[in-house]
Amino acid sequence: MIGYWIERRVVGFCVIVGAAAFMGLKMARLSAPGFWQLAPSFLVVLVVSSLAYRSLIRPSVDCGRERIVVRNARTQYIVAWGLVRRFEWNEQSNRLSVVLTDGKRVCLEAFSVWPTLGRQDQVKNELEHLLRQAPRQLAPVPVSERPSAPWAGSLLTLVVVAALLALGVQGATHLL
């Protein structure tokens, strides 16, 4: 199941490569690039790369013999197959979720909205097939839920502030 739907990751990598190409073109146009001339381009690449990673590359679902690992943009869940009741597609929100035995729902961002491209039933059937094949434990391990990268939000904010500051300094130097 690893890499089952790769569209989201391909688009994320394309966005990052495009941002890097933008910076390469910016550097090629400058005859003697200085730090303040390149700083905005570096920061644009950092911001675009951070956003692309968090929203496009990070979400994934890895299915093993004993558990399913859900990596959403902000949270990672490790769920034993014994705690999975079913998979459910919500037509209103276009989201696929894991419904646990206690009634809790865990959204599978990797298979939500556009990445499925109309293959919702195929994805759901494949996951349900894996659920039927998975061994059942008498006392499954509880669901592990943890933030994926608590520092990432602060880092992204820092990068955005630094980009705005660099653009402000560059603008002020051009005015003077």
Secondary structure, DSSP 8 states (H G I E B T S, - for coil): -TTS--HHHHHHHHHHHHHHHHHHHHHHH-SS--HHHHHHHHHHHHHHHHHHIIIIIS-EEEE-SSEEEEE-SSEEEEEEGGGEEEEEEETTTTEEEEEETTS-EEE-GGGSSGGGTT-HHHHHHHHHHHHHHS---SS----EEEES-HHHHHHHHHHHHHHHHHHHHHHHHHH-
